[in-house]
Amino acid sequence: MASYSSRPAMALKEGVSYGATIEMEDGGTIELELWPDKAPEHVNSFVFLANDGFYDGVTFHRIISGFMAQGGDPTGTGTGGPGYNVPAEFNDTAHVEGVLSMARAQDPNSAGSQFFICNADATFLDRQYTAFGKVTSGMEVVLAFPDRDPQDPRQSRQPGPKMKSVTITES
């Protein structure tokens, strides 16, 4: 499991659109549009981690129907991260179905590698979590994920749906 001593230097290119493809181990695909204009530090970190293979083989470890599917923790417990934090970049994006946002601890500036995809509207999260993209294709894959709570022994025996890879695209 990779760990980094500091947040990556800004490497996003001006005027470039960024996207990501999450290829699931079971063959499903989730296409994402990333928003560097709304959350440049979060997109930069996500792009860095994806390009470095950090998310390869990582599960969606916490899934709550009618709320969200959370992934990006290499330990699968909800407590892991990359070894650095990303400062909050709250914006005016509503947390509706398909929005990609960063998970964090109680401290608003504690985001790391864990992200979530809203599988329903969750506007109570607006301006408290950093939205940094949205699903453009493959929402049916997210909606088919089974509920999973890593803290519930009955649900944590089997790993959550596993990401085979996350590939970044530039256009």
N, C-alpha and C positions, 0 to 999 in steps of 0.2 A: 504494500500500500504506500503510494507516494505521499510525501509530506514536503511542504515548501516553507522556507523561512520568512518569506514576505510576499505580499501581493504582487502580481506580475506588473511590469511596466506597461504603460498604455501602448498598445500595438495596433489598434484599430486604424484603418485607412480612411481618410476623409473622402466622403462621397461614395463609399462602397456600401452596398446592402449586404447584410449577413443573414444567413439562414442556418438551420441545423436539421439533420436527419437522425432520428433515434431509430436504430434497427434493433428490434427486440429478438431475443434468442429464439422465440417461437415463430419468427418470420414476419410478425407485424411491423409496420413502419409508421412513425409519427414525424410529420414534417412541421418545422417551426420557422416562423419569421421572428428575427431578433430586432430589438429597437435600441440601437446605440444612441439615437437622439434623445430618448427618454431616460436611459440608465447606462451611460457609457462605461462606468466602472464594472457594473454587473455583467454586461455583455462581454467586455474585455476579459474578465475572469472566466466566464463560461466558455468562451472561445479558446482561451489558453488551456483550460483543463481538458476540454474535449480534444483539442489538437495533441495534447500530451498523452492521451489515452486514459486519463484519470477515471472516466465514467465507464470504460469498457468492462463488462462483467458485473457492474453494480446493479442492484435491484431497486425497484420501487418498493420501499420498505414499509410505508405507511399509506394505506388507501382507505378512504372513508367515502362510501357512496353518498352522493348528494352534497359533496364538499370538495375533495381534492385527492390527487395521487402524488405522493412525495417520494422523490428519489435523490440520488447523488451522494449518499453516505456510503463510503467503502466498507464500513463495518456492518451495515444493514440493521443497526440498532437505533438509529436516530441521534447518535451522539458523536459521530465521526465527521471529519472535515479535512480541508487541505492544509491546515496549519497556519492559515492567515484569515483575516476578516476583511469584508468589503463594507465600506461606509454606506449607510442608507441613502437611497436616491428615490424617495417617495415622489410619485407623480400623480397626474390626474386620471390615470387609467382605471376604469372600473374593473374589479375582479369578477368577471363573468365567465361562463363556460368557455374553456379553451385558452384562457389567459395563463401565461407562464410567469411565475413569480418566484422570488427567492425566499426560502425558509430562513428563520433566524431564531435565536434564543430570546430571552426577555429584553436584552439590550438591542436597541434598533440598529446598532452598528456591528452586529455579530454574525451577519450572513457570511457563508463560506462557500461550500460546494453544493449544499442541499437546495433543491428547487422543487416546486410543485406546479402541477397543472390543475386548474380548477375544472372539476367534472360537473359543476353546476354553478349558478351564480352565488358568489360569496362576497357581496359588496361591503359587508361589515369589516373586511380586511383593507378596504381602500385607505390610502394615505398612511398605512401602518406597515405594509409590506411592499417591497419594490417589484412592480410588474416590469418585465423586460422583454416580453415577446408574446406570441400567441401561436396556437396550433392552426395550420393552414390545411392540413390533410392528415387523416388518421385518428380523428377524435373517437371513432368507433373502437379503436384499439384501447384507448384510455378508458372509455366507458365500460369495456368488457373486463377490466381488471377486477379480481375478487377483493373484497374487503380484507384488510390486514392491519393489525396493530402490533408493532414489535414488542410492546409491553405486556401483551396478553399471551400467556403460555399456550393457549389453545390455538391461537392464530400464528404464532411465531415459530412453530416447529418446522414449517416449510418456508423456504425463502419466497419473497415476493417475485413478481414478474421481472425477469432479468434483461437488462440492456446488453446486447451484443456489442454495439458500438454507437458512438455519437460522432457524426461527420459534419464538419462546418463547410458551408458553401459561401462564396463571395461572388457578387455580381455588380 
